[in-house]
Amino acid sequence: MIVLFFVYMPSNECFSDESQKNIHHVLETGEVIEDYKDDIPYPSQLILGWCGPRPIHVVAANNPDAQETIIITAYEPDSTQWEPDFKRRKKQ
């Protein structure tokens, strides 16, 4: 599987080699917490993973024809917007 990085990172964090390693780690070990089946051109998923004590959210789409995963965004979720397990958004 090829992993393509078209990443929007909402913070000022530089897209470093360490960031790429963290994203790969989340893809390999993370848990899908939301499915976006109607996304175009490919369905995507929100994946929660952990890099040490830090939660990381990665939104990725799979293109099975090309056997590639497209990384759309990656970020550390805001604890004021997510439940303590970082799997569910807080009700407003």
TIVO-2410 file (N, C-alpha, C; in nm, 3 decimals):
# residues 92
REC num residu      c1      c2      c3 atome chaine
REC   1      M   0.085  -0.118   0.000     N      A
REC   1      M   0.000   0.000   0.000    CA      A
REC   1      M   0.089   0.124   0.000     C      A
REC   2      I   0.062   0.215  -0.089     N      A
REC   2      I   0.132   0.343  -0.097    CA      A
REC   2      I   0.059   0.443  -0.010     C      A
REC   3      V   0.131   0.526   0.063     N      A
REC   3      V   0.071   0.630   0.144    CA      A
REC   3      V   0.110   0.765   0.085     C      A
REC   4      L   0.009   0.841   0.043     N      A
REC   4      L   0.031   0.974  -0.013    CA      A
REC   4      L  -0.002   1.078   0.092     C      A
REC   5      F   0.082   1.176   0.109     N      A
REC   5      F   0.060   1.279   0.209    CA      A
REC   5      F   0.018   1.409   0.141     C      A
REC   6      F  -0.111   1.438   0.147     N      A
REC   6      F  -0.166   1.568   0.107    CA      A
REC   6      F  -0.226   1.625   0.233     C      A
REC   7      V  -0.141   1.669   0.323     N      A
REC   7      V  -0.184   1.695   0.459    CA      A
REC   7      V  -0.205   1.844   0.485     C      A
REC   8      Y  -0.320   1.872   0.544     N      A
REC   8      Y  -0.344   2.003   0.603    CA      A
REC   8      Y  -0.328   1.986   0.753     C      A
REC   9      M  -0.234   2.055   0.812     N      A
REC   9      M  -0.213   2.048   0.957    CA      A
REC   9      M  -0.258   2.181   1.015     C      A
REC  10      P  -0.366   2.180   1.093     N      A
REC  10      P  -0.423   2.305   1.141    CA      A
REC  10      P  -0.335   2.385   1.236     C      A
REC  11      S  -0.238   2.323   1.295     N      A
REC  11      S  -0.150   2.399   1.385    CA      A
REC  11      S  -0.031   2.453   1.305     C      A
REC  12      N   0.058   2.519   1.372     N      A
REC  12      N   0.178   2.569   1.306    CA      A
REC  12      N   0.287   2.463   1.301     C      A
REC  13      E   0.252   2.342   1.340     N      A
REC  13      E   0.349   2.234   1.343    CA      A
REC  13      E   0.402   2.207   1.203     C      A
REC  14      C   0.530   2.198   1.191     N      A
REC  14      C   0.593   2.167   1.063    CA      A
REC  14      C   0.568   2.020   1.031     C      A
REC  15      F   0.549   1.989   0.905     N      A
REC  15      F   0.528   1.851   0.864    CA      A
REC  15      F   0.664   1.783   0.855     C      A
REC  16      S   0.706   1.728   0.966     N      A
REC  16      S   0.841   1.674   0.980    CA      A
REC  16      S   0.842   1.523   0.958     C      A
REC  17      D   0.963   1.467   0.957     N      A
REC  17      D   0.977   1.321   0.950    CA      A
REC  17      D   0.907   1.256   1.068     C      A
REC  18      E   0.916   1.321   1.186     N      A
REC  18      E   0.849   1.267   1.305    CA      A
REC  18      E   0.698   1.265   1.286     C      A
REC  19      S   0.643   1.369   1.226     N      A
REC  19      S   0.499   1.373   1.197    CA      A
REC  19      S   0.460   1.257   1.106     C      A
REC  20      Q   0.540   1.233   1.003     N      A
REC  20      Q   0.511   1.124   0.911    CA      A
REC  20      Q   0.515   0.989   0.983     C      A
REC  21      K   0.613   0.971   1.072     N      A
REC  21      K   0.620   0.846   1.150    CA      A
REC  21      K   0.496   0.831   1.238     C      A
REC  22      N   0.453   0.941   1.300     N      A
REC  22      N   0.333   0.935   1.384    CA      A
REC  22      N   0.211   0.897   1.302     C      A
REC  23      I   0.197   0.954   1.184     N      A
REC  23      I   0.083   0.922   1.098    CA      A
REC  23      I   0.085   0.775   1.058     C      A
REC  24      H   0.201   0.725   1.019     N      A
REC  24      H   0.212   0.582   0.985    CA      A
REC  24      H   0.173   0.496   1.105     C      A
REC  25      H   0.218   0.536   1.223     N      A
REC  25      H   0.186   0.462   1.345    CA      A
REC  25      H   0.034   0.458   1.367     C      A
REC  26      V  -0.032   0.573   1.350     N      A
REC  26      V  -0.178   0.579   1.367    CA      A
REC  26      V  -0.247   0.489   1.263     C      A
REC  27      L  -0.201   0.492   1.138     N      A
REC  27      L  -0.261   0.407   1.036    CA      A
REC  27      L  -0.248   0.259   1.069     C      A
REC  28      E  -0.135   0.223   1.127     N      A
REC  28      E  -0.110   0.082   1.158    CA      A
REC  28      E  -0.180   0.034   1.284     C      A
REC  29      T  -0.195   0.123   1.383     N      A
REC  29      T  -0.243   0.078   1.514    CA      A
REC  29      T  -0.373   0.145   1.559     C      A
REC  30      G  -0.418   0.246   1.485     N      A
REC  30      G  -0.531   0.326   1.531    CA      A
REC  30      G  -0.666   0.258   1.515     C      A
REC  31      E  -0.766   0.327   1.566     N      A
REC  31      E  -0.905   0.281   1.565    CA      A
REC  31      E  -0.990   0.378   1.482     C      A
REC  32      V  -1.067   0.323   1.389     N      A
REC  32      V  -1.158   0.406   1.310    CA      A
REC  32      V  -1.271   0.451   1.402     C      A
REC  33      I  -1.288   0.583   1.414     N      A
REC  33      I  -1.393   0.633   1.502    CA      A
REC  33      I  -1.507   0.699   1.425     C      A
REC  34      E  -1.483   0.734   1.298     N      A
REC  34      E  -1.590   0.787   1.213    CA      A
REC  34      E  -1.564   0.745   1.070     C      A
REC  35      D  -1.672   0.709   1.000     N      A
REC  35      D  -1.665   0.675   0.858    CA      A
REC  35      D  -1.733   0.785   0.778     C      A
REC  36      Y  -1.670   0.827   0.671     N      A
REC  36      Y  -1.728   0.926   0.581    CA      A
REC  36      Y  -1.746   0.858   0.445     C      A
REC  37      K  -1.846   0.770   0.437     N      A
REC  37      K  -1.866   0.686   0.319    CA      A
REC  37      K  -1.904   0.764   0.195     C      A
REC  38      D  -1.960   0.884   0.212     N      A
REC  38      D  -2.005   0.962   0.098    CA      A
REC  38      D  -1.901   1.062   0.047     C      A
REC  39      D  -1.782   1.062   0.107     N      A
REC  39      D  -1.677   1.154   0.059    CA      A
REC  39      D  -1.639   1.122  -0.085     C      A
REC  40      I  -1.603   1.227  -0.157     N      A
REC  40      I  -1.566   1.212  -0.297    CA      A
REC  40      I  -1.425   1.269  -0.313     C      A
REC  41      P  -1.337   1.209  -0.386     N      A
REC  41      P  -1.361   1.098  -0.477    CA      A
REC  41      P  -1.353   0.960  -0.411     C      A
REC  42      Y  -1.308   0.953  -0.284     N      A
REC  42      Y  -1.297   0.824  -0.216    CA      A
REC  42      Y  -1.355   0.837  -0.076     C      A
REC  43      P  -1.419   0.732  -0.027     N      A
REC  43      P  -1.464   0.733   0.112    CA      A
REC  43      P  -1.343   0.751   0.204     C      A
REC  44      S  -1.366   0.818   0.316     N      A
REC  44      S  -1.255   0.840   0.410    CA      A
REC  44      S  -1.298   0.802   0.551     C      A
REC  45      Q  -1.201   0.806   0.641     N      A
REC  45      Q  -1.224   0.768   0.781    CA      A
REC  45      Q  -1.145   0.860   0.872     C      A
REC  46      L  -1.201   0.882   0.991     N      A
REC  46      L  -1.128   0.949   1.098    CA      A
REC  46      L  -1.073   0.839   1.188     C      A
REC  47      I  -0.943   0.840   1.206     N      A
REC  47      I  -0.874   0.736   1.281    CA      A
REC  47      I  -0.809   0.799   1.404     C      A
REC  48      L  -0.831   0.738   1.519     N      A
REC  48      L  -0.768   0.781   1.644    CA      A
REC  48      L  -0.653   0.687   1.675     C      A
REC  49      G  -0.539   0.747   1.700     N      A
REC  49      G  -0.424   0.670   1.743    CA      A
REC  49      G  -0.352   0.745   1.855     C      A
REC  50      W  -0.256   0.678   1.913     N      A
REC  50      W  -0.180   0.737   2.024    CA      A
REC  50      W  -0.032   0.730   1.993     C      A
REC  51      C   0.034   0.841   2.015     N      A
REC  51      C   0.180   0.847   2.005    CA      A
REC  51      C   0.228   0.882   2.145     C      A
REC  52      G   0.259   0.777   2.220     N      A
REC  52      G   0.288   0.796   2.361    CA      A
REC  52      G   0.159   0.841   2.428     C      A
REC  53      P   0.165   0.949   2.507     N      A
REC  53      P   0.044   0.995   2.575    CA      A
REC  53      P  -0.043   1.086   2.488     C      A
REC  54      R   0.004   1.120   2.367     N      A
REC  54      R  -0.066   1.216   2.282    CA      A
REC  54      R  -0.166   1.146   2.190     C      A
REC  55      P  -0.293   1.193   2.192     N      A
REC  55      P  -0.389   1.142   2.093    CA      A
REC  55      P  -0.364   1.211   1.959     C      A
REC  56      I  -0.379   1.137   1.852     N      A
REC  56      I  -0.364   1.192   1.718    CA      A
REC  56      I  -0.484   1.147   1.635     C      A
REC  57      H  -0.545   1.242   1.565     N      A
REC  57      H  -0.651   1.212   1.469    CA      A
REC  57      H  -0.592   1.223   1.329     C      A
REC  58      V  -0.622   1.123   1.246     N      A
REC  58      V  -0.582   1.123   1.106    CA      A
REC  58      V  -0.706   1.098   1.023     C      A
REC  59      V  -0.729   1.183   0.923     N      A
REC  59      V  -0.835   1.158   0.825    CA      A
REC  59      V  -0.766   1.107   0.700     C      A
REC  60      A  -0.808   0.987   0.657     N      A
REC  60      A  -0.744   0.922   0.543    CA      A
REC  60      A  -0.849   0.862   0.451     C      A
REC  61      A  -0.820   0.864   0.323     N      A
REC  61      A  -0.906   0.802   0.222    CA      A
REC  61      A  -0.829   0.691   0.155     C      A
REC  62      N  -0.899   0.585   0.119     N      A
REC  62      N  -0.835   0.473   0.050    CA      A
REC  62      N  -0.879   0.469  -0.095     C      A
REC  63      N  -0.781   0.457  -0.184     N      A
REC  63      N  -0.806   0.438  -0.326    CA      A
REC  63      N  -0.764   0.295  -0.357     C      A
REC  64      P  -0.859   0.202  -0.354     N      A
REC  64      P  -0.822   0.061  -0.372    CA      A
REC  64      P  -0.768   0.030  -0.512     C      A
REC  65      D  -0.813   0.104  -0.613     N      A
REC  65      D  -0.765   0.078  -0.749    CA      A
REC  65      D  -0.615   0.101  -0.761     C      A
REC  66      A  -0.566   0.205  -0.697     N      A
REC  66      A  -0.424   0.237  -0.701    CA      A
REC  66      A  -0.348   0.182  -0.582     C      A
REC  67      Q  -0.419   0.115  -0.492     N      A
REC  67      Q  -0.361   0.061  -0.369    CA      A
REC  67      Q  -0.285   0.170  -0.294     C      A
REC  68      E  -0.356   0.282  -0.270     N      A
REC  68      E  -0.293   0.392  -0.198    CA      A
REC  68      E  -0.387   0.446  -0.091     C      A
REC  69      T  -0.325   0.498   0.012     N      A
REC  69      T  -0.396   0.569   0.119    CA      A
REC  69      T  -0.358   0.715   0.108     C      A
REC  70      I  -0.459   0.801   0.106     N      A
REC  70      I  -0.437   0.944   0.092    CA      A
REC  70      I  -0.463   1.009   0.228     C      A
REC  71      I  -0.363   1.074   0.284     N      A
REC  71      I  -0.377   1.142   0.411    CA      A
REC  71      I  -0.430   1.282   0.384     C      A
REC  72      I  -0.545   1.312   0.441     N      A
REC  72      I  -0.610   1.441   0.418    CA      A
REC  72      I  -0.570   1.542   0.525     C      A
REC  73      T  -0.572   1.499   0.649     N      A
REC  73      T  -0.529   1.586   0.759    CA      A
REC  73      T  -0.486   1.501   0.877     C      A
REC  74      A  -0.407   1.562   0.962     N      A
REC  74      A  -0.363   1.497   1.086    CA      A
REC  74      A  -0.347   1.607   1.190     C      A
REC  75      Y  -0.395   1.579   1.310     N      A
REC  75      Y  -0.390   1.682   1.414    CA      A
REC  75      Y  -0.404   1.619   1.552     C      A
REC  76      E  -0.363   1.694   1.653     N      A
REC  76      E  -0.387   1.655   1.791    CA      A
REC  76      E  -0.522   1.715   1.832     C      A
REC  77      P  -0.620   1.630   1.867     N      A
REC  77      P  -0.753   1.683   1.896    CA      A
REC  77      P  -0.756   1.770   2.021     C      A
REC  78      D  -0.843   1.869   2.016     N      A
REC  78      D  -0.860   1.966   2.125    CA      A
REC  78      D  -0.948   1.904   2.234     C      A
REC  79      S  -0.896   1.896   2.354     N      A
REC  79      S  -0.970   1.832   2.464    CA      A
REC  79      S  -1.097   1.908   2.501     C      A
REC  80      T  -1.110   2.034   2.459     N      A
REC  80      T  -1.233   2.109   2.487    CA      A
REC  80      T  -1.344   2.072   2.388     C      A
REC  81      Q  -1.309   2.006   2.279     N      A
REC  81      Q  -1.407   1.970   2.177    CA      A
REC  81      Q  -1.438   1.820   2.173     C      A
REC  82      W  -1.356   1.741   2.240     N      A
REC  82      W  -1.371   1.596   2.236    CA      A
REC  82      W  -1.388   1.541   2.376     C      A
REC  83      E  -1.462   1.430   2.386     N      A
REC  83      E  -1.475   1.358   2.513    CA      A
REC  83      E  -1.336   1.310   2.556     C      A
REC  84      P  -1.318   1.276   2.685     N      A
REC  84      P  -1.185   1.237   2.735    CA      A
REC  84      P  -1.119   1.121   2.658     C      A
REC  85      D  -1.199   1.033   2.596     N      A
REC  85      D  -1.140   0.923   2.520    CA      A
REC  85      D  -1.102   0.964   2.377     C      A
REC  86      F  -1.137   1.087   2.337     N      A
REC  86      F  -1.109   1.145   2.206    CA      A
REC  86      F  -1.176   1.069   2.092     C      A
REC  87      K  -1.279   0.990   2.125     N      A
REC  87      K  -1.352   0.914   2.023    CA      A
REC  87      K  -1.482   0.981   1.983     C      A
REC  88      R  -1.534   1.069   2.069     N      A
REC  88      R  -1.662   1.134   2.043    CA      A
REC  88      R  -1.650   1.283   2.067     C      A
REC  89      R  -1.716   1.359   1.980     N      A
REC  89      R  -1.719   1.505   2.000    CA      A
REC  89      R  -1.810   1.536   2.117     C      A
REC  90      K  -1.776   1.640   2.191     N      A
REC  90      K  -1.861   1.685   2.301    CA      A
REC  90      K  -1.989   1.746   2.243     C      A
REC  91      K  -2.098   1.724   2.312     N      A
REC  91      K  -2.223   1.787   2.270    CA      A
REC  91      K  -2.215   1.936   2.300     C      A
REC  92      Q  -2.265   2.016   2.211     N      A
REC  92      Q  -2.258   2.161   2.226    CA      A
REC  92      Q  -2.376   2.215   2.301     C      A
***
